[in-house]
Amino acid sequence: MGRKALQRSNDMDLSLDASDLEDLIGYNLKRAYVIVQIDFRKALGQDGMSARVFSALSLCIRYPNITQSELARMMGIERSGLVAIVDELEAKKHLQRAPVPGDRRVQALVPTEAGRAAYDATLKAVRAHEDRLFEDMSAEEKETLLALLKKIRNREEDA
């Protein structure tokens, strides 16, 4: 192809409003996710927890003594993918592995006091991030959005 064929016409409308993508829910969910993730990382800073690490710690605090297999299932990720997350939390002394009585092959995940404190501080920052990011939505709109997202997530449980 010649160079001229690759040049754009000055008359071409490059706005997304003219694109079929704007009518696709999946495309808009992905774009919204990227915006939320970028702001999440900014809010927590360079050394802050990633969303996955925060999610894992949150579930370990809610369900102390959860096993890695149970945690992976709840997070919707492969157990092998969870190992690095748990290793990171353990290295930061936010979690410790404990034996499960009656099954020496399985270890429970137990949050430490440092882990609880880190979680509380991170949760505060995450709530502030969401308040700021979604400040132009009414409380009712936020509830509706959350309900719709949960409805989509519930399809995973049905599969």
MOSUL-V388022 format. One record per residue. RES is the residue in three letters. BURIAL is + if it has 16 or more other C-alpha atoms within 10 Angstrom, else -. Layout:
BEGIN
res->[RES:RES]
burial->[BURIAL:BURIAL]
END
This chain:
BEGIN
res->[MET:GLY:ARG:LYS:ALA:LEU:GLN:ARG:SER:ASN:ASP:MET:ASP:LEU:SER:LEU:ASP:ALA:SER:ASP:LEU:GLU:ASP:LEU:ILE:GLY:TYR:ASN:LEU:LYS:ARG:ALA:TYR:VAL:ILE:VAL:GLN:ILE:ASP:PHE:ARG:LYS:ALA:LEU:GLY:GLN:ASP:GLY:MET:SER:ALA:ARG:VAL:PHE:SER:ALA:LEU:SER:LEU:CYS:ILE:ARG:TYR:PRO:ASN:ILE:THR:GLN:SER:GLU:LEU:ALA:ARG:MET:MET:GLY:ILE:GLU:ARG:SER:GLY:LEU:VAL:ALA:ILE:VAL:ASP:GLU:LEU:GLU:ALA:LYS:LYS:HIS:LEU:GLN:ARG:ALA:PRO:VAL:PRO:GLY:ASP:ARG:ARG:VAL:GLN:ALA:LEU:VAL:PRO:THR:GLU:ALA:GLY:ARG:ALA:ALA:TYR:ASP:ALA:THR:LEU:LYS:ALA:VAL:ARG:ALA:HIS:GLU:ASP:ARG:LEU:PHE:GLU:ASP:MET:SER:ALA:GLU:GLU:LYS:GLU:THR:LEU:LEU:ALA:LEU:LEU:LYS:LYS:ILE:ARG:ASN:ARG:GLU:GLU:ASP:ALA]
burial->[-:-:-:-:-:-:-:-:-:-:-:-:-:-:-:-:-:-:-:-:-:-:-:-:-:-:-:-:-:-:-:-:-:-:-:+:-:-:+:+:+:-:+:+:-:-:-:+:+:+:-:-:+:+:+:+:+:+:+:+:+:-:-:-:+:+:+:+:+:-:+:+:-:-:-:-:-:-:-:-:-:+:-:-:+:+:-:-:+:+:-:-:-:+:+:+:+:-:-:-:-:-:-:-:-:-:+:+:+:+:+:+:-:-:+:+:-:+:+:-:-:+:-:-:+:+:-:-:+:-:-:-:-:-:-:-:-:-:-:-:-:-:-:-:-:-:-:-:-:-:-:-:-:-:-:-:-:-:-]
END
